[in-house]
Amino acid sequence: MIDTTTLASHGPVIPVIVLQRVEHAVPMAEALLAGGVKVLEVTLRTPVALRAIEVIANAVPEAVLGAGTLRSAADVRSARAAGCQFGVSPGYTRAIGTECREAGLALLPGVSTASEVMAANDDGLMFLKFFPAVPAGGVPMLKALYGPFPDVSFCPTGGLTPDNAAQFLALPNVRVCGGSWLTPTDAMEQGDWARITRLAREASTLRKT
């Protein structure tokens, strides 16, 4: 099982991907890798998501592949069976944490309050997804959480854009951020993989200061 903190070593942005067509999976993944983005989070928000993950896992093995929107133990098992190396959940429950440990699936759990941070910490999780980042207080909230939790680090996701991502990455408790802007729906529907590569390359130039 990988250490989720290593996800940040591959670049400053993890794309949050919503795939509507299985046939988009491989060219999308290849376009992201061509732009320097290796860690991919494919959300389980569509009927084709698990099949798309399987296809990417088989055809693009160099990708560090994860499943997003894990909400149940069944989601965890399905994500692991599809070939994922890590999972991302919108919130955290002990049942999700237990299932991930049993399945050997690294977990990046979602939190948005101090109580949720403490619940995840109780189960040994110190690298957390801050979600939904902008609606939940954004940069000021993460600055406030740093005081009581200086040993906890975050991946803010939700409402991040190329314009505000650098502000989050400048925080001492942010390792990496998640963003959906790297894989626009219209680009995928049009097969504009060059655009996705360009967006990935631009995201890769963001730096954790």
C-alpha positions in Angstrom: 0.0 0.0 0.0 1.4 3.4 -1.0 1.9 6.3 1.4 -0.6 9.0 0.3 1.9 11.7 1.2 3.9 10.5 -1.8 1.1 11.7 -4.1 2.4 15.2 -3.6 5.9 14.3 -4.9 4.5 13.9 -8.4 3.3 17.5 -8.9 1.3 20.3 -7.3 -2.1 19.4 -8.7 -4.2 16.1 -8.7 -6.9 16.3 -11.4 -10.4 15.4 -10.2 -11.8 13.6 -13.3 -15.4 12.9 -14.2 -15.5 10.5 -17.2 -18.7 10.0 -19.1 -17.3 7.7 -21.8 -15.0 4.7 -21.4 -13.3 5.5 -24.8 -12.1 8.8 -23.4 -10.2 7.1 -20.5 -6.9 6.2 -22.1 -6.4 9.3 -24.4 -7.3 11.5 -21.4 -4.8 9.7 -19.1 -2.1 9.9 -21.8 -2.8 13.6 -22.4 -2.4 14.3 -18.7 0.9 12.3 -18.4 2.2 14.1 -21.5 1.6 17.4 -19.6 3.5 16.1 -16.5 0.5 15.1 -14.4 1.0 11.5 -13.2 -1.5 11.2 -10.3 -5.1 10.7 -11.5 -8.2 10.7 -9.4 -11.2 9.3 -11.4 -14.4 10.0 -9.4 -17.0 7.3 -9.0 -19.7 9.7 -10.2 -20.7 8.1 -13.4 -21.8 4.6 -14.5 -18.7 4.1 -16.5 -16.2 5.2 -13.9 -15.0 1.7 -12.7 -14.7 0.4 -16.2 -12.7 3.5 -17.2 -10.4 2.9 -14.2 -9.8 -0.7 -15.2 -8.9 0.4 -18.8 -6.5 3.1 -17.5 -4.9 0.7 -15.1 -4.2 -1.8 -17.9 -3.2 0.6 -20.7 -1.4 3.4 -18.7 0.4 1.5 -15.9 2.7 4.5 -15.3 -0.2 6.5 -13.9 -0.7 6.6 -10.2 -4.4 5.8 -10.3 -7.0 6.6 -7.6 -10.8 6.5 -7.3 -12.6 9.5 -5.9 -16.0 9.8 -4.3 -15.6 6.6 -2.1 -18.8 6.6 0.0 -19.1 3.0 1.1 -17.1 -0.2 1.8 -18.4 -1.6 -1.5 -16.9 1.4 -3.3 -13.5 0.7 -1.7 -13.6 -3.0 -2.8 -14.6 -2.0 -6.3 -11.9 0.6 -6.6 -9.2 -1.8 -5.4 -10.5 -4.5 -7.8 -10.4 -2.1 -10.7 -6.7 -1.4 -10.1 -6.6 1.7 -8.0 -3.6 2.5 -5.8 -5.4 5.0 -3.6 -8.9 6.3 -2.8 -10.4 9.6 -2.0 -13.5 10.1 0.0 -15.7 13.3 0.3 -15.9 12.7 4.1 -14.6 10.2 6.6 -16.1 7.3 8.5 -14.4 4.6 10.5 -16.0 2.0 8.3 -14.3 3.5 5.2 -11.0 3.7 6.9 -11.2 0.1 8.1 -12.2 -1.2 4.7 -9.3 0.7 3.0 -6.8 -0.8 5.4 -8.2 -4.3 4.9 -8.2 -3.9 1.1 -4.7 -2.4 1.1 -6.0 0.8 -0.5 -4.4 4.1 0.6 -6.9 6.6 1.7 -7.1 10.4 1.4 -10.2 11.2 3.4 -12.3 14.4 3.2 -12.7 16.7 6.1 -14.0 20.2 6.6 -14.1 20.8 10.4 -11.7 20.5 13.3 -13.8 17.6 14.7 -13.5 15.7 11.5 -9.8 16.2 11.4 -9.6 14.8 14.9 -11.7 11.8 14.0 -9.4 11.0 11.1 -6.3 11.6 13.3 -7.7 9.0 15.8 -7.5 6.4 13.0 -3.9 7.4 12.1 -4.7 9.6 9.1 -2.6 12.8 9.0 -2.8 13.7 5.3 -6.4 14.8 4.6 -8.5 16.2 1.8 -10.0 19.6 2.7 -13.4 19.6 1.0 -15.2 21.5 -0.3 -12.2 23.8 0.1 -13.6 27.2 -1.0 -17.1 26.9 0.4 -15.7 25.5 3.7 -13.6 28.6 4.3 -10.7 28.4 1.9 -7.3 29.8 2.7 -8.5 31.5 6.0 -9.9 28.2 7.3 -6.7 26.3 6.5 -4.7 29.0 8.2 -6.9 28.6 11.3 -6.5 24.8 11.3 -2.8 25.1 11.2 -2.7 26.4 14.8 -4.1 23.4 16.6 -3.0 20.9 13.9 0.5 21.9 12.8 1.3 18.2 12.2 -1.6 17.6 9.8 -1.4 18.4 6.1 -4.1 18.8 3.5 -5.1 18.5 -0.2 -7.7 21.2 -0.7 -10.3 20.3 -3.3 -13.5 22.0 -4.4 -13.6 25.4 -6.0 -9.9 25.6 -6.8 -8.9 27.2 -10.1 -5.7 28.2 -11.9 -6.2 31.6 -10.4 -6.4 30.6 -6.7 -4.5 27.4 -6.5 -1.2 29.1 -5.8 -2.7 30.8 -2.8 -3.5 27.4 -1.3 -0.2 25.8 -2.3 1.7 28.7 -0.4 0.2 27.5 2.9 2.5 25.5 5.2 -0.1 22.8 5.8 -1.0 22.2 2.1 1.0 19.5 0.2 -0.9 19.4 -3.1 -4.3 20.5 -4.4 -7.1 18.9 -6.3 -8.8 20.5 -9.3 -11.3 19.6 -12.0 -10.1 22.3 -14.4 -7.5 20.0 -16.0 -10.1 17.8 -17.7 -13.0 20.0 -19.0 -16.0 18.1 -20.2 -16.1 20.0 -23.5 -12.4 19.1 -24.2 -13.1 15.4 -23.6 -16.2 15.4 -25.7 -14.4 17.1 -28.5 -11.3 14.9 -28.2 -9.2 17.9 -27.7 -6.4 16.0 -25.9 -3.9 18.7 -26.8 -5.8 21.2 -24.7 -5.8 18.8 -21.7 -2.0 18.3 -22.1 -1.6 22.1 -22.2 -3.7 22.5 -19.0 -1.7 19.8 -17.3 1.5 21.4 -18.3 0.4 24.8 -16.9 -0.8 23.1 -13.7 2.6 21.4 -13.4 4.3 24.8 -13.3 2.5 25.8 -10.1 5.0 25.4 -7.3 4.7 24.6 -3.7 6.6 27.4 -2.0 
